[in-house]
Amino acid sequence: MTAVDPPRAALAALARPFRGPGAALRVAAGLALLGTVCSQHPNPAFGRVMRWDAFSALFPNWRFFAPNPAQHDFQFHYRTLSHAGETSEWCPVEVIAGRMPHQIAWFPGRRPEKAVFDLGSEVIQALDKGFSHAVHVPAYRLLRAYLADEVERSGRRDVKGFQFTLVRTAGYDESEEPEVVFVSPYTPMPREAGRP
């Protein structure tokens, strides 16, 4: 009986999966797994792996739909101006509803929340070019129309116009103070816009 060198036996055991029938497939699967794990890591050093995959076809990315995940929520508030010149208090527009257990499987009501977030993000991007540019962006006009409808639905009487503001919040994290992103100019109600 011959003695086997322990390091050589260990190397032979490690090399066994890379030899024989199906070895190429096992090596490819192992590299794909390693590349996928590396591409998920948030450290920029692991980003080199993604550079090899120019079309994002080899290594799936769990951040596919949110490569830069949102860290804040947006909330809108409005106040109205009466014909007598009185201004109301700021009223929040309640878009984000409380969560229910059944919403794990079915939650179509999430779409308005997402729409408000997307519109707010688009207006913020337009603000880089100045507020005079932002008021002509379709997202701003959609928000203005939505908030005009919200004022109508609120049942307030004697409303001549309104003003709204976009506030960035940390959602459920109450340790961070809300930040006012912008305050709109006075907007006449649509029914008032045609009056002399």
N, C-alpha and C positions, 0 to 999 in steps of 0.2 A: 504494500500500500504506500502511495506517495503522498507526501504532505503538500497541501495546496497553500500558496501564499495568500494570506487573508486580504491584503489590499487588491490583489489581482482578482480574487473571487468576488469582491464587492463591485469592482469595475465591470466584470463580466455580467453580474446580475443587473447592473444599471443599463448596460448596453443591450441586453436581451430584447426589450421592447422595440429597439431601433433596427432589428435584424429580422430577416425572414419575411414570410408573406404578410402583406398589409402594413409593413413598416412605414412606407411613405405616407399612407393615410393617417397613421397614428401620429407621425411627426407633424403633418399639416394641421391636424385637429389640435394638437398641443400648442402649436404656434398661434393658431387662431384664438384659442382660449387665453393664452398669455397676452396677445395683442388686445383682446377685448377687455381684459382686466386692467391693463395699463391705460387704455383709452378712457376708462371711467375715472381714473384718479384725478383729483382736482389740482395736483401739483403740476405747474407748467413744464417741469422736466419730462413728464410722461407724454407731453404733447408731441414729441418727436415721432411717436408711433403713429399718430393721426396724420402726420405729414406724408408718411409712406402710402397712406390710403387716400389718394387725391379725390376720389369720388365717393368716399364714405361707404364703399360697398363691401369691404372686407370685415371691418370691425364695427359692430353695432354700438350705438351710443345711447345710453338710457336718457341722456339729456336732449334727445332728438327734437322734441316739441318745445323744450324750454332750455336752450343752451345758456341763457342768462336768466335764471329764475327770478321772479319778482320777489322783492323783499319788503314792499310797502303796498298798502291799499290806497285807493283814492276815494274821497267822499266829497259830495257836493252839498252846498248849503245855498239857500236863496233867501232874499228878503224882498218885500214888496213895498211899493210906493202908492199911497192912496191919492185920489184927486184932491184931497185937502192938503197934500204935501207931507203926510205922516209916514214914517218909515217903520216897518215891522221889525221884530227881532229876527235874527238868522234862524232859519228852519232847516234841519238836515233832510236830505232826500234819502229815504230808506230804500236802498237797493239790495244790500246784503242781508239775507234772511238767516235766521238760526238754523242749525243743522238738525236733521232728523235721521233716525237709524235707517229708514228705507232709502235714503238718498245715497247710500253706498252703491246700490244697484241702479237706481233710476233718479235722475235729478235734472230734468230739462230746465228748471227754474234758475239754474246756474248761468244760463246764457246772458241774461241782463247784467249780472255782475261782471261777467267777462267783457261785455260790450262797453260798459262804463269804464272799466280799466283800460281797454284798448283806445277808446276815444280820449280819455285823459292823457294817456301816453302820447298820442298823436299831437294833441294840442301843446303839450310840454315841448315836444321836439320842434314844433313850429314857433314857439316862443323865442328860440335862439335867434330868429330873424326879426324879432320885435313883435309887439302886441298888434301893431297895425297890420302886419302880415297874418298873424294867427287868427284874427277875426274873420278872415276870408277862407280859411281852411275848412273843407267839408265837415271835419270832426267837430269844429267849434259850432258850425251852423246846426248840426244835428243835436248837440248838447243844448244849444239855445232853444231849439224847437221842443225838445224833450222837456226842458225845465218850464217852458211856457205852458205846456200841457199839464205838468205837475202843479203849477200854480192854479190852473183852471180846475183841476181835480180836487184841490184842497178846499174848495168851496168858499174861498175868501171873496168878499164882495167889495166893490168900490176900488178895484185894483187898476191903477193907471199903467204901471210897469213894474219891472223887477230887476234885480241885480243878483248875480250868482258868483260863488267862489269855489275854487278847487283846493282841497286840503289833502296833503299826503299824510297818512297815518301808518303806524306800525301794526295795524290790525288788532289782534288780541293782546299785544304787548303794550301795556299801559305805562311802562316806565319811560317810553320815548314820547316827547311832546309832539303834537301834530304841527305840521308846517304848512302855512298858507302859500300855495304856489302862485296863484293869481286871483285877482278880483276883476270881474267883468265891468265894463261901463254900463250905465243905465240902459235897459232894453225895454221899449214900449211893448205892451201886450199887442198881439196881432190885431185884435179888434180895435185897438186904439190907434194903430199906425195909420189908418186911413182918415182919421178925424182931423179937421182943420185946427 
